[in-house]
Amino acid sequence: MEKLEYHFSTPTIKPVNGAVLCGVVGSGNLEVLVRPADTTASCTIEIKTSARGFGDIWRAVLAEFVSHHAMGGTHIAINDMGATPAVVTLRLGQAISQYAGGLR
């Protein structure tokens, strides 16, 4: 397992739910846990992945996602089993939407 950590400055998101879990850890998939963080001006994303050596790709996918979504004030934990960038983006979108009250 490889452990990665990224920090992004981004506008703050107001949570409707205290913490959200989205997705399932399995072959080609991942789970995303979003919870409130201590700081409101940034987002921390921690990743545990079975696919080693893809830190630059993770950084690019996450930076692109953060550029389109307010995520400040969150701490995100991702457990990955080889998900593609499209699945990462999908799960992050689902989790952030649910965290902000968009999915019911």
C-alpha positions as a printed NumPy array, in Angstrom:
array([[  0.   ,   0.   ,   0.   ],
       [  1.176,   3.489,  -0.833],
       [  0.091,   6.442,   1.302],
       [ -0.255,   9.882,  -0.293],
       [ -1.347,  13.203,   1.175],
       [ -2.329,  16.42 ,  -0.582],
       [ -3.429,  19.856,   0.646],
       [ -5.476,  22.312,  -1.401],
       [ -6.577,  25.882,  -0.727],
       [-10.202,  26.11 ,  -1.803],
       [-13.426,  27.934,  -0.863],
       [-15.225,  26.511,   2.156],
       [-18.101,  24.078,   1.811],
       [-20.904,  24.05 ,   4.375],
       [-21.699,  20.525,   5.506],
       [-25.234,  19.299,   5.964],
       [-23.979,  15.913,   7.12 ],
       [-21.258,  15.462,   9.739],
       [-19.412,  12.778,   7.782],
       [-20.108,  10.888,   4.571],
       [-18.884,   7.555,   3.229],
       [-19.303,   6.878,  -0.483],
       [-18.243,   3.915,  -2.611],
       [-16.921,   0.451,  -1.846],
       [-13.33 ,  -0.725,  -1.664],
       [-12.984,  -3.456,  -4.265],
       [-11.174,  -4.292,  -7.444],
       [-11.157,  -1.167,  -9.635],
       [-13.097,   0.907,  -7.116],
       [-12.569,   3.045,  -4.028],
       [-14.285,   4.525,  -1.008],
       [-14.282,   8.18 ,  -0.048],
       [-14.82 ,   9.422,   3.501],
       [-15.496,  13.16 ,   3.862],
       [-15.556,  14.722,   7.312],
       [-15.202,  18.225,   8.757],
       [-11.651,  19.481,   9.299],
       [-10.182,  21.849,  11.85 ],
       [ -9.448,  24.542,   9.259],
       [-11.952,  26.126,   6.865],
       [ -9.523,  27.504,   4.285],
       [ -8.145,  24.239,   2.996],
       [ -8.839,  20.62 ,   2.206],
       [ -6.595,  17.701,   3.14 ],
       [ -6.855,  14.498,   1.12 ],
       [ -5.19 ,  11.304,   2.354],
       [ -5.009,   8.32 ,   0.017],
       [ -4.177,   4.697,   0.693],
       [ -3.787,   2.905,  -2.629],
       [ -2.755,  -0.514,  -3.862],
       [ -1.417,   1.048,  -7.092],
       [  2.081,   2.333,  -6.352],
       [  3.845,   5.075,  -8.317],
       [  0.848,   7.14 ,  -9.439],
       [  1.302,  10.165,  -7.14 ],
       [  1.564,  12.65 , -10.029],
       [ -1.649,  11.346, -11.581],
       [ -3.453,  11.511,  -8.231],
       [ -2.269,  15.107,  -7.773],
       [ -3.515,  16.078, -11.27 ],
       [ -6.933,  14.409, -10.852],
       [ -7.464,  15.942,  -7.415],
       [ -6.281,  19.415,  -8.473],
       [ -8.694,  19.35 , -11.417],
       [-11.581,  18.278,  -9.168],
       [-10.786,  20.91 ,  -6.515],
       [-10.628,  23.614,  -9.18 ],
       [-14.35 ,  23.017,  -9.854],
       [-15.652,  22.297,  -6.329],
       [-15.557,  24.11 ,  -2.994],
       [-14.022,  21.678,  -0.507],
       [-12.473,  23.912,   2.165],
       [-13.031,  22.748,   5.722],
       [-12.921,  19.073,   4.818],
       [-10.641,  16.161,   5.522],
       [-11.01 ,  13.44 ,   2.894],
       [ -9.744,   9.886,   3.219],
       [ -9.647,   7.69 ,   0.114],
       [ -9.078,   3.935,   0.168],
       [ -8.283,   2.833,  -3.382],
       [ -8.054,  -0.533,  -5.098],
       [ -6.928,   0.614,  -8.555],
       [ -9.753,   2.95 ,  -9.561],
       [ -9.397,   4.891, -12.8  ],
       [ -9.343,   8.722, -12.748],
       [-12.961,   8.747, -13.974],
       [-14.082,   6.608, -11.015],
       [-12.103,   8.811,  -8.61 ],
       [-13.84 ,  11.916,  -9.968],
       [-17.266,  10.227,  -9.835],
       [-16.879,   9.066,  -6.219],
       [-15.484,  12.407,  -5.063],
       [-18.414,  14.179,  -6.715],
       [-20.906,  11.858,  -5.064],
       [-19.294,  12.241,  -1.649],
       [-19.018,  16.047,  -1.776],
       [-22.59 ,  16.358,  -3.038],
       [-23.883,  14.16 ,  -0.245],
       [-21.759,  16.012,   2.336],
       [-23.306,  19.308,   1.2  ],
       [-26.809,  17.835,   1.198],
       [-27.24 ,  17.365,  -2.566],
       [-27.993,  13.628,  -2.544],
       [-30.811,  12.244,  -0.441]])
